[in-house]
């Protein structure tokens, strides 16, 4: 019998924040896969639509700003649910960096594909 079951039997119910991420449905893998897929999608859109040399930079900036917007929305507009200190700057540092790297890579690949498709084939 694990700790959470024993505490439930003793009448001390755990809230969602006290249960580790591995015990929640969806967990950490869903969060990271969502972040990576949405960042790649934003990077591909930037790489395909935006012309010029700054395409890759925009491909990284758009997902980074999207993560920032989501974190600030959760911090300031969603009602407080208790817990410890606010950790959104650390989350922005880690998740924003991952989102920017994935977005830049996707934008570079999409830009290369767009340029290759636009140039006529030499024979």
Secondary structure, DSSP 8 states (H G I E B T S, - for coil): --HHHHHHHTT----GGGS-GGGSSSHHHHHHHHHHHHHHHHHHHHHHH--STTHHHHHHHHHHHHHHHHHHHHHHTS-----SS--HHHHHHHHHHHHHHHHHHHHHHHHHHHHHHHS----
